[in-house]
Amino acid sequence: MLKLSRLTDYAAVVMAQIARHPQASHAAADLAEAVQLPHPTVSKTLKMLVKAGLLESQRGAQGGYRLARPASKITAADIISAIEGPVAMTECSQAEGECELAATCGVADNWQRVSLAIRTLLESVTLAHLADTAPIKLPVQLPIQSISLSAASA
Protein backbone atom coordinates (compact mmCIF):
# COMPACT_ATOMS: atom_id res chain seq x y z
CA MET A 1 0.00 0.00 0.00
CA LEU A 2 1.21 3.47 -0.87
CA LYS A 3 0.67 5.46 2.28
CA LEU A 4 1.88 8.68 3.89
CA SER A 5 3.23 8.58 7.43
CA ARG A 6 1.09 9.75 10.32
CA LEU A 7 3.45 12.67 10.83
CA THR A 8 2.78 13.85 7.27
CA ASP A 9 -0.95 13.53 7.83
CA TYR A 10 -0.61 15.50 11.07
CA ALA A 11 1.46 18.16 9.28
CA ALA A 12 -1.37 18.66 6.77
CA VAL A 13 -3.93 18.89 9.59
CA VAL A 14 -1.83 21.47 11.48
CA MET A 15 -1.13 23.49 8.32
CA ALA A 16 -4.85 23.49 7.43
CA GLN A 17 -5.71 24.74 10.93
CA ILE A 18 -3.23 27.60 10.57
CA ALA A 19 -4.50 28.37 7.05
CA ARG A 20 -8.06 28.74 8.33
CA HIS A 21 -6.87 31.64 10.52
CA PRO A 22 -3.97 33.13 8.53
CA GLN A 23 -3.84 36.49 10.33
CA ALA A 24 -3.28 34.96 13.77
CA SER A 25 -0.09 33.70 15.36
CA HIS A 26 -0.64 30.17 16.58
CA ALA A 27 0.99 28.75 19.72
CA ALA A 28 1.97 25.08 19.54
CA ALA A 29 -0.16 24.23 22.58
CA ASP A 30 -3.22 25.94 21.08
CA LEU A 31 -2.74 24.13 17.79
CA ALA A 32 -2.39 20.79 19.57
CA GLU A 33 -5.63 21.41 21.43
CA ALA A 34 -7.46 22.61 18.31
CA VAL A 35 -6.53 19.55 16.23
CA GLN A 36 -6.61 17.08 19.15
CA LEU A 37 -3.02 15.85 18.73
CA PRO A 38 -0.31 15.44 21.37
CA HIS A 39 1.66 18.64 22.01
CA PRO A 40 5.09 16.96 21.45
CA THR A 41 3.94 15.65 18.06
CA VAL A 42 2.63 19.05 17.00
CA SER A 43 5.85 20.74 18.18
CA LYS A 44 8.00 18.29 16.21
CA THR A 45 5.85 18.81 13.11
CA LEU A 46 5.98 22.59 13.43
CA LYS A 47 9.79 22.55 13.62
CA MET A 48 9.99 20.48 10.45
CA LEU A 49 7.59 22.82 8.64
CA VAL A 50 9.61 25.87 9.73
CA LYS A 51 12.83 24.21 8.56
CA ALA A 52 11.19 23.55 5.17
CA GLY A 53 10.19 27.23 4.89
CA LEU A 54 6.45 26.62 5.00
CA LEU A 55 5.93 28.28 8.37
CA GLU A 56 7.55 31.19 10.19
CA SER A 57 7.94 31.24 13.93
CA GLN A 58 8.23 34.15 16.29
CA ARG A 59 9.13 33.95 19.96
CA GLY A 60 7.62 35.98 22.73
CA ALA A 61 4.25 36.87 24.17
CA GLN A 62 2.82 37.74 20.75
CA GLY A 63 4.74 34.93 19.08
CA GLY A 64 3.65 31.74 17.44
CA TYR A 65 3.50 30.16 14.02
CA ARG A 66 2.23 31.66 10.77
CA LEU A 67 2.27 30.62 7.15
CA ALA A 68 5.44 31.68 5.36
CA ARG A 69 3.39 32.38 2.20
CA PRO A 70 -0.29 32.34 1.28
CA ALA A 71 -2.13 29.01 1.53
CA SER A 72 -2.79 29.18 -2.22
CA LYS A 73 0.98 29.10 -2.79
CA ILE A 74 1.70 26.04 -0.59
CA THR A 75 0.97 22.66 -2.16
CA ALA A 76 0.31 19.19 -0.83
CA ALA A 77 3.63 18.25 -2.43
CA ASP A 78 5.38 20.95 -0.35
CA ILE A 79 3.92 19.57 2.88
CA ILE A 80 4.76 15.96 2.00
CA SER A 81 8.31 16.91 0.99
CA ALA A 82 8.82 18.80 4.25
CA ILE A 83 8.15 15.65 6.26
CA GLU A 84 8.92 12.71 3.97
CA GLY A 85 11.48 14.13 1.56
CA PRO A 86 11.05 14.33 -2.24
CA VAL A 87 7.92 12.76 -3.71
CA ALA A 88 9.08 9.75 -5.71
CA MET A 89 7.80 6.22 -6.23
CA THR A 90 11.24 4.60 -6.42
CA GLU A 91 14.87 5.59 -5.93
CA CYS A 92 15.39 5.85 -9.69
CA SER A 93 12.43 8.19 -10.04
CA GLN A 94 13.88 10.53 -7.44
CA ALA A 95 17.28 11.10 -9.03
CA GLU A 96 19.04 9.64 -12.03
CA GLY A 97 22.07 7.43 -11.53
CA GLU A 98 21.09 6.29 -8.02
CA CYS A 99 20.18 2.70 -8.99
CA GLU A 100 22.65 0.04 -10.04
CA LEU A 101 19.91 -1.83 -11.94
CA ALA A 102 18.82 1.13 -14.11
CA ALA A 103 20.60 -0.19 -17.21
CA THR A 104 18.85 -3.56 -17.10
CA CYS A 105 15.55 -3.13 -15.25
CA GLY A 106 13.46 -1.83 -18.15
CA VAL A 107 10.86 -0.07 -15.98
CA ALA A 108 12.72 3.01 -14.73
CA ASP A 109 11.21 5.33 -17.36
CA ASN A 110 7.71 4.20 -16.48
CA TRP A 111 8.27 4.63 -12.72
CA GLN A 112 9.55 8.12 -13.47
CA ARG A 113 6.37 8.79 -15.45
CA VAL A 114 4.22 7.55 -12.52
CA SER A 115 6.20 9.66 -10.05
CA LEU A 116 5.85 12.73 -12.24
CA ALA A 117 2.07 12.18 -12.53
CA ILE A 118 1.73 11.88 -8.75
CA ARG A 119 3.93 14.94 -8.14
CA THR A 120 1.91 16.91 -10.71
CA LEU A 121 -1.34 16.01 -8.99
CA LEU A 122 0.04 16.81 -5.52
CA GLU A 123 1.32 20.16 -6.80
CA SER A 124 -2.17 20.99 -8.07
CA VAL A 125 -3.72 20.62 -4.60
CA THR A 126 -3.01 23.66 -2.45
CA LEU A 127 -3.16 24.18 1.27
CA ALA A 128 -6.15 26.41 0.57
CA HIS A 129 -7.89 23.35 -0.90
CA LEU A 130 -6.91 21.23 2.10
CA ALA A 131 -8.08 23.86 4.58
CA ASP A 132 -11.47 24.21 2.88
CA THR A 133 -14.02 22.06 4.64
CA ALA A 134 -15.80 21.35 1.33
CA PRO A 135 -14.36 18.29 -0.41
CA ILE A 136 -12.30 18.71 -3.57
CA LYS A 137 -14.45 18.09 -6.63
CA LEU A 138 -13.77 14.71 -8.21
CA PRO A 139 -12.89 13.26 -10.60
CA VAL A 140 -9.60 15.03 -11.03
CA GLN A 141 -8.44 14.60 -14.61
CA LEU A 142 -4.75 13.91 -15.08
CA PRO A 143 -4.00 12.60 -18.57
CA ILE A 144 -1.01 10.35 -18.03
CA GLN A 145 -0.30 10.25 -21.77
CA SER A 146 0.50 13.96 -21.74
CA ILE A 147 3.19 13.57 -19.10
CA SER A 148 6.51 13.30 -20.83
CA LEU A 149 9.81 12.61 -19.18
CA SER A 150 11.27 15.69 -20.83
CA ALA A 151 9.00 17.73 -18.53
CA ALA A 152 10.64 16.07 -15.52
CA SER A 153 14.04 17.46 -16.40
CA ALA A 154 12.74 20.99 -16.93
N, C-alpha and C positions, 0 to 999 in steps of 0.2 A: 504494500500500500504506500502510495506517495502521500506523505503527511508532514505538516509543519510541526515544529516542537511546541509544547505548551507555552514556553517563554515567548515565542513569536506571536502566538495567539494573544497572550496577555499584552504584548507590546501594542498590538493593533487595538485592543480594547482600551488601553490607557491613552493612546494617541487619539482615538475617537472621542474619548471623554474630554480631553483637552480641546480638541477641535470644536466641540459643541459650545465651548465658552472661551473663544480665542482672545478676548480682551483681558481676561483674568490671569493672574499668576497662581499656579496650582502647587500647593504643598504636597509632598509625597504622602504624608499621612492622610490628607483629605482625599487624594486620588484613590488610595488603597481602600478607604471607607466607601467612596462613591461606587467603585467597581467591584467591591466585595472580594478583594484579593489580599493575601498577606503583605504587610508593610515591607518586609525584607525583599520579597519578590518584586514588588513595584519599584523599590529603590534601586535594585540591581538593573531592572529594565530601563528605568529612567537614565541611569548612568550610561548604558549602552547607546541609548537614543541620542544623548548629548554628544557622546564621542563620535557618533555617525553624522552629526550636524543636523539632525532633524528637530532637536529641541535646544533651547537655550536655558541656562539656569542662572539664577541670581540669588545670592545669599542675603540674609538679613530679614528684618521684620516684614518688609514688603516683598520679600523674595519668593521664589518658587520657580516653576517650570512653565515655559511658553513655547509655542511653535516657533521654529527658526525661520519659517516661510509660510505663506498661506496654505491652508489645507488642500486647496486645488492644485498646488504645486508639489505636493508630497504624494508619492504613489505607493501602492501595495508592494511593489518591487523594492522601493526604498526601505520600507519597514522590514521586510523579510531579509534584505541584504544586511541591514544594521544588526540583526540578531544571528542569522544563519550564515552570512557570507554570500558570495555571488550566487544568483539563481542559475542553476545548471543541473541537467538531468544526470550527467556523467562527468567524470574527470576530463575526458576529451572534449566535451562540449563547453567546458569552462575556459580552457586555454589550450591552444595548439601545442603539440610537442610534449605533453605531459604523460602520454600513455605509450608504453613500449609495444603495445599490440596494434597501434594505429595503422601500420603499413599492411597488416594482414587481416584485420577484423572485418572489414567490409560494411560496417554499420555506422561508423563515426559520423559521416556526413548526415545521415538521417537522424541520429541523436542530436546533432547540432541544430538541425531543422526543428525538431521537437522542442529543444531548449529555447530556441529563438521565438517560437510560437507562444510558449508559456510566458517568457519574459515580456513579449509584446502585449499579451493580455494583461499581465500584472501591472505593466506600466500604463495601461489604459484605465485602471481603477484607481481613483484618487482617494486620499484620506477624507475628502469632502463626501465622496460616495459612501465610504465606510461609516462615517459619522452620521449620515442621514438614516433615520429610523425606517424610512420606506425602503423596501428591497430593491436591488438593482433589477432593471427590466431584463428579462431573458426572453428568447435566446440571444446570447451575444454571438455575433457573426465574426469568425476569424478564418478567412479562407487560407488554409494551409498552403495551397498551391502557389499563392502569391508571395510566400515567404521564401526569399532566395538567400543562399549563404553569402552572397556578395553584400547583402544588407548587414550581415553580422559583423563584417570587418570594417564597416563604415563608422 
